[in-house]
Amino acid sequence: MWTHLTRRALLGVGAALACAPVAAQPPAAAGCAACGPAVTVPPDFQVDPLWPKALPNNWIIGQVAGVAVDKRDHVWIVHRPASIAERQLQAERTPPATTCCVRAPAVLVFDAAGNLLRHWGGPGQGYEWPGTEHGIHVDAEDFVWLAGNGPRDHQILKFTLDGRFVTQIGRAGQSRGNDDTANLNRPADVEVDTQARELFVADGYGNRRIIVFDSVTGAYKRHWGAYGERPLDGGDPAYGPTSPYDPDRPRSRQFASPVHCVRLTRDGLVYVCDRTNDRYQVFRRDGTFVSEHLIAPRTRLNGSVADLVPSPDPEQRFLYSVDNSNAVARVIRRSDGEILSTFGRAGRQAGQFHVPHNIAVDSQGSLYITEVDTGQRVQRFRRMDQQR
C-alpha cells in the first residue's frame, strides 16, 4: 500500500491530448481481473435531443452537479437552484415580471421516457443541507446520498427515495483536515458497497483523500490518499495546471483538489478521479494502490478527469469518462486504460458540452451527462451498437 510507483514509458507523449497507463504492478494486476478478451471496437453513442421532457410548473434548473441511475433505471439529478441567473427567474417576483421561470427543487427524478417522477430537496428539520450541491448516489437499498462542495459543506446526507431524512455524517464547518475521521471537507461524491455496508467518499475539494464509513451506522473505517499513502493538508501542487507536461517529471504524490469521483467495480476495485492531476487512480477496497492512468496530461484549467463510470456489462469492460476542460467524453478500455474513442465537443447544441461534470449509465448502456457553469442541463446518449 505504501510502495512507490514504477513508471513505464508513456505512449503518445507528442500528442496534445494523450493518455498512458502507469502501473505499480505487472499489467495483469493493473486493470481488472474479469475484463475478458481485449476490446478493440468501442461502443457507439448518439445524443437523444428529446430527453428529458419539459419540466412542469414553469420550473427551470441550474448547474447540474450530480447524476445517478437507480436499479429501476430511474435517472436522478441534483442541481444548484442558487446558480440560476436572476434574469431567468422573473416569474418568482411579486408581481411576476415575466411568464417564466421558477427554480425547480434540487433533486429531480426521471424515468427512461424522460417523464418527471419525483422532486424534493432543500433545507429541512434535523439536517444541514449543503450550501453548494455536488454529487448524488442511489444505493441498492434505495437510499439517496448527497454531497456538497460549499466552503462549509463538511457533511454527507442520507435520504429515502421520497426525500425523508435518514442520517448525516459530519457537521457543517467542522472539518479539521485530512486526519479528521468525523467530518468531511467539501466532499464531491459517494458510492456505497451495499454488501460490505461501506460508504466510499471522494473527499474532496478541501481534503485530498478517499474516506470510508459504515453505510448503516456512519462509523469511520479507513482513509487514504494518492498511491495509498497518507493524505497531507496542503500537499503537493496539482500536476496538470501548474506546469507544461513533462513525461519525466515525477507525478504528484498527493491527490490534487478536487478528488472529484469515486467508483466501485464488481471485481473489488476502486476508481478515483484526480481531476486537476489529469489522471485516475485504481485501488483495492482496502486502499492498496493498483495503477494510475493519465488522460490528456497537457490539460490545465480544471483538469481532464471530471467523472467516470464503468459500463453495465457483466465484465464492465469499459469506463466512460467526461472531461470538463476539453468538453469531451471518452470510452476507455478498463483492462489497460487505453482510450478507444472520444465524442462531443465544446458547444451549446445537442450532443455538445459546456463544462460536462458528471456521468451515469443505465442497464441498457445509455449515458447521462450533466453540465455546470452555464451549461445547466443533463443529456442522454443512447448506445447504438451491440456489445462486442
N, C-alpha and C positions, 0 to 999 in steps of 0.2 A: 504493500500500500504506500510505502514511503520511498520506493526506489525511484531513481532518476530516469528520465526519458532517454531512450535510444532512438535517435533520428535516422531515417533513411533518406535517400536522395529525393528531393521534391520534383514533381513532374510538372512540366509546362511552366517553368518559372518566368519565361519570357512573355507569357500572355498577361494581359492586364487583369483578367478575371480568371485565375487559375485555381485549381483545387488539388491538394495532395494529402494522402493519409500519412500520419506519423505514428508508428506503432511502438509500444513498450514491450511487446512480446512477439513471437512468431506469428505470421499472418493468420494462421488457423485459429488463434485465440483472440485476434484483434477485432473480429467482426461479430458474426452471430453463428451459433453452433448448428442451427437448423435452417439456414437460408437456402439450401438446396443448390442445384447447378447454377453456374454463373448466368446472369440475365443480361442479354445484350440489347434487346429491343425494349425501350421504355414504354410505360403506359401513355396513352394519348388523351388529352383533356380539351374540352370545349366549353366556353362560358355559356351559362343559361341566363340570358338577359332578362327573363321574366320572373326570376326568383330573387327575393320573396315577393309576395303580393303587397299591394299598397297597404300601409298601416291604417287602422280605423281612428276615429276620434280626433282627426286633424293632427295626429302625432307626427313628430319628426325626431330623428335620432342624431346623436353627436358622434364623437370619436368612438369607434367600436374596438374596445380594448381587450376583448376575450371572446372565444367561441369554443363550444364543446358539442359533441353529439352523444346522446344517451343511448341506452340499449334498445329503445324503440325507434331509433333513427330520428328522434326529435332534435332539432338544432337550437342550441341555447346561445344567446349572445348577452354580453354585458357591455353597455355603452356609458358614456360620460355625459349626463344631461347638462352639467355645468359648462361643457365645452362648446355648446351651441351658441353661435353668434346672436346678439340681440336683434339684429336685422331679420333673423329667421323666426323670431318669437313674438311677432307683433300681435298675434291673436291672444296672447296672455295678458295684454294690457287691459286696463279698465278705464274707459271702454276700449274694446279691441281697435287697434289702428288699421289692421288689415284682416282678411279672412283666414290667414294662415301665419303661423302654425303654433302648436303647443308641444312642449317636450314630452317624450314618452317616458314611462317608468324605466328604470335602469336595466332590468332583466326582462328579456323578451324570448319567447319560445315559439318555434315554428315547426310545422310538420313537413313531410317531404314535398308536398304540393305548394309550400310557401304560405300556408294559412297560419295566422297568429293563434296560438293555443292558450298561452299563459302570459301574464305580465305582473311583475311586482318589483319591489326593491326600494331602497332609501332608508333614512334614519328611522329607528323604532325603539321600543322599550327593551332594555336589557342587553343591548349590544352597541358597539361603536362602528357605524357604517364608515367605510373608507372615505377619505377626503378626495381621492382620485381613484376611481375604479380601474382595476387591472387584473384580468385573468379570471376564468371561470372553469370549473370542472364538475361533472356529474358522475358519481361513482356507481359501482354495480349494485349498490343497495339503495339507490335513489336519493342520496344526499347530495346537495349542491354546495360547493365550496367556492368562496370568493376571496380575492386578494385585493390589495390596493398599493399604489406607489406614491401617495402623497407624503409630504415631509413628516407627518406624524402617524402614518399608517404602519404600525408595528404589530398588526394583528391579522389573523385568518378567521373567517366566519363560516359557519356550517348551518345550512337550512334544509328543510324538506322541499319537495317539489313545488308545493304551493306557497313557499315563502315563509313558513313558520320557523322561527329561530330555534336552533338546537344548542349550539355551543360556540364559544370564542376561544381561540388560542392566542395569547399575547394581549397586551394592552396598548392603546394609542399613546405615542410619545414616550414609551418607557424603555426603548432599546438601550442596552449597554455595550453593543458591539458584537463582533463575531464569536465571542465566547459566551454570550448570553444564551442560556438554554430555555428561558421562559418567554422571550419576546423575539419577534422578527424585526426586520428593518427594511421597510418598503418592499415586501415580497411581490414577485412578479406573477407567479403561477404555482399550481399544485397538481399533484396526481396521487391517487390512492391505489395501493395494492390491497384489495379487499380481503383476499385470502390470508395475507400476513398481518392484516389490520395495521398497515403502516401508511402514513401520510408523508409524502415527499414534497418539500417546498423549495422552489428556486428563490433564494433569499440573498440578494435581490438587487435593488437599486441602492441600498445603504450598506448591506453586508455583502460578502463575496463567498457564498457557501451554498451547499445543499444541506438542509436540516430535515431530520426525520422524527415524527411524533407518532404515538399510538393514535390511530384514527378514531378510536372509540373513547378512550379516556383523556386524550390530549397530552399524555405524559411524554417527556423528552426521551429519545432513544440514542441518537448519534448525529454527528455532522462532519462534513469535510469540505475542503477547498479543491482547487485545481490539482490534478495529478494525485488526488487522495491525500494531499498534505494539509497541514493546519492553515486555515484561512487567517490572514492578518488584517487588522484595522489599518487602513491606508494602503498597504501593499504596493506591488509594482504598478507602474503606469500601464495602461492598455497598450497592446502591441500595435493594432491596426491604425488607429487615428494619430499616433504620436510620431511616426517616422516612416520614411519610404520603406517598402517591402525589401527585406534582405534575407535570403534563404539561409544564410549562415549565422544570422543573429539568433541567440537563444530565445525561445518562446518565454513569455512571462510565466513565472511560477505561480501567479495568482490569477483567479478569475478577475476580469475587469467588471466595472459597473456599467450595465447591469448583468447579473446572472438571470437570463431572460426566460428560460423554459427548462422544465424537467419532464422527461417522457420515459415510460416504462415499457419494456417489451416482454413477450411471453417467455423468452429464454433467460430471463433473470438479469437483463442489463438495464442500466440507467443512462439515458442520453441527456446531456446538459448543454444548453445554448450559451456560449460565452460570446455574446453578441459583438461587442466592440473589439474583441481579440480576433474576430473573423474566423471562428472555429467552433466546433462542438467536440466535447469530450465524452468518452464512454467509460462506465464504471460497472462493477458488480453491485448488487444491492447493499453490500456491507461497506461500500466506499472504495474498494480496491480498484485502482486505475487500470484500464484495459487499453485504450487507444485514444488518439485525437485526430481530427481531420480538419484541414484548413479549407475555407471556401472564400474565393475572391479575396486573397490576402492583401491586395493593394487598397482595399476599401477603407475609407476613413469615415467621416460623418458619424452615423450611428452603427457602423459595422454591418456585416453581411449575414449574420445568422440570428434572425429575429425569433423564429419558431421552427419547429419541425414535428412531424408526426409519422409513425410507422404505418405502412399500408395494412389493410384488413385481411389479406390472405393468410392462411394458416402459418406460413413461414415468415410472414412480414418481411418480404424480400426487399422492399423499397422504403426509403424515407422521403417524405415530401417536405420541402423547406421553403420559407419565404425570407426575402432579403429586402428590408425596408429602405436601405440606402440606394441600391441599384434598381429597385422596383421590379423585381422578377420573382418567379417561383421556380424551384428546381426539383427534379426527380433524381434521387441518389440511390445507387445500389448499396444496400445496407452491409453486405458482406465485406466490402473493402473501401467504402466511401467514394467510389467513382461516380462523378456526375454524368448521368445518362442523357438528360435533356433539360432545357430551360424554356419557360414560356412566360408571356406577359412582357410589358414594358411600361415605362412611365407614361401616364396619361389619364384622362377622365372618362374615356369611352368604356363600354362593356368589354371585359377581358384585359383591360389595362389597370394599372395600380398607381395610387398616390399614397405612399407610405404604408405598404402592407405590413401587418403587425402580428396576426395570429392565423393559424391554420388548423383545421379539423377534417376528419374523414368519416364518412358513414359506411355502413356494411356493404353497400353496393360499389364503393370506391369513389364516390363523388367527393370533391374537395370543397371546403368552405373557407374563404379567405377574407379577413377583415382589414379595414384601413382606419388609421388615425389621422392626426393633423386635420386637414380639411377634407380628407377622403370621405370619412363618415359614412361607411357602408359595409355590407357583407355581400360577397358574390359567391355563387355556386359554379363549380366547374365539373361537368359530367365526365366520367371516364367513358371513352368512346370505343376502346378496343377490348379484346378478350385477354384474360390473363395468359401470359406466355411462360 
